[in-house]
Amino acid sequence: QVQLVESGGGLVQAGGSLRLSCSASGITFRILTMDWFRQAPGKQRDLVAGISSRGRTNSADSVKCRFTISRDNAKNTVYLQINGLQPEDTAVYYCHTGRELGNDYWGQGAQVTVSS
């Protein structure tokens, strides 16, 4: 059974930083692409960053300078480092995998709230 569990969300002041973690189980983590999405209230869920099994990363242009995705295959964990948080970063952040599996798997989400 595939499980993705996010942690590290919270309430942060503008300009602060957070590191989100996503711990995976039930999958061969090291061979899979892992992604972070976010969904703000009333908006669609958007991809913010992804990392391939070989460590190649990509991120949305709007967050490229502030968001860094990384992975630790020994810990079956993917991270999202967010610096310079802004109120518009307030959203639920979701971990995702499944591109190579032909199915989508999501975590339960981690709330990030940025106060101005």
C-alpha positions as CSV (number, residue, x, y, z in Angstrom):
1,Q,0.0,0.0,0.0
2,V,1.4,3.3,-1.1
3,Q,1.6,6.0,1.6
4,L,2.9,9.5,1.4
5,V,3.1,11.5,4.6
6,E,3.9,15.2,4.6
7,S,5.2,17.1,7.6
8,G,6.8,20.4,8.4
9,G,3.9,22.8,7.6
10,G,2.8,25.6,9.9
11,L,2.3,29.3,10.4
12,V,5.2,31.5,9.4
13,Q,5.8,35.2,9.1
14,A,6.5,36.7,5.7
15,G,10.2,36.4,4.8
16,G,10.6,33.2,6.9
17,S,11.5,29.7,5.7
18,L,10.1,26.2,6.0
19,R,11.2,22.8,5.0
20,L,8.5,20.3,4.1
21,S,9.2,16.6,4.2
22,C,7.4,13.7,2.6
23,S,8.0,10.2,3.8
24,A,7.1,7.5,1.4
25,S,6.4,3.8,1.9
26,G,5.0,1.0,-0.1
27,I,6.9,2.0,-3.2
28,T,10.4,1.6,-4.6
29,F,11.2,5.2,-3.8
30,R,14.6,5.5,-5.5
31,I,13.3,4.8,-9.0
32,L,10.4,7.2,-8.9
33,T,9.9,10.8,-9.8
34,M,8.6,12.8,-6.8
35,D,6.7,16.1,-6.9
36,W,5.3,18.8,-4.7
37,F,2.1,20.5,-5.6
38,R,0.2,23.2,-3.8
39,Q,-3.4,24.3,-3.7
40,A,-4.5,27.7,-2.4
41,P,-8.1,28.3,-1.3
42,G,-10.4,28.5,-4.3
43,K,-7.6,27.7,-6.8
44,Q,-6.5,24.6,-8.7
45,R,-3.7,22.3,-7.5
46,D,-0.5,23.4,-9.2
47,L,2.9,21.7,-9.6
48,V,5.6,23.6,-7.9
49,A,8.6,21.3,-8.1
50,G,9.7,17.8,-9.2
51,I,12.7,15.6,-8.9
52,S,13.6,12.6,-11.0
53,S,15.0,9.4,-9.8
54,R,18.4,10.6,-10.9
55,G,18.0,13.9,-9.0
56,R,17.2,16.2,-11.9
57,T,14.9,18.9,-10.7
58,N,12.5,21.3,-12.2
59,S,10.3,24.0,-10.6
60,A,7.6,26.5,-11.6
61,D,9.0,29.8,-12.8
62,S,7.1,31.6,-10.1
63,V,9.0,29.9,-7.3
64,K,12.2,28.9,-8.9
65,C,14.5,31.2,-6.9
66,R,12.9,30.4,-3.5
67,F,11.8,26.7,-3.6
68,T,14.3,23.8,-3.6
69,I,13.3,20.2,-4.0
70,S,15.7,17.4,-2.9
71,R,15.5,13.8,-2.0
72,D,17.2,11.3,0.3
73,N,16.7,7.8,-1.1
74,A,18.1,6.2,2.0
75,K,15.3,7.7,4.0
76,N,12.6,7.4,1.3
77,T,12.0,11.1,1.8
78,V,11.6,14.1,-0.5
79,Y,12.0,17.6,0.8
80,L,10.8,21.1,-0.2
81,Q,12.8,24.0,1.1
82,I,10.9,27.2,0.9
83,N,12.7,30.5,1.5
84,G,11.5,34.1,1.5
85,L,7.9,33.0,2.2
86,Q,5.2,35.3,1.0
87,P,1.5,35.5,1.9
88,E,0.7,34.2,-1.6
89,D,2.5,31.0,-0.7
90,T,-0.3,30.2,1.7
91,A,-1.7,26.9,0.5
92,V,-1.9,23.2,1.2
93,Y,1.2,21.5,-0.1
94,Y,0.9,18.0,-1.4
95,C,3.5,15.3,-2.1
96,H,2.8,13.3,-5.2
97,T,4.2,10.3,-7.1
98,G,3.0,8.0,-9.8
99,R,4.3,9.2,-13.2
100,E,6.2,5.9,-13.7
101,L,3.4,3.8,-12.2
102,G,0.5,5.0,-14.3
103,N,-1.4,6.0,-11.3
104,D,-1.5,9.1,-9.0
105,Y,-0.6,8.9,-5.3
106,W,-1.0,11.8,-3.0
107,G,-0.2,12.6,0.6
108,Q,-2.8,14.1,2.9
109,G,-1.3,17.6,2.5
110,A,0.6,20.0,4.8
111,Q,-0.9,23.4,5.5
112,V,1.5,26.4,5.1
113,T,0.1,29.7,6.2
114,V,2.2,32.9,5.8
115,S,1.3,36.0,7.8
116,S,2.1,39.5,6.5
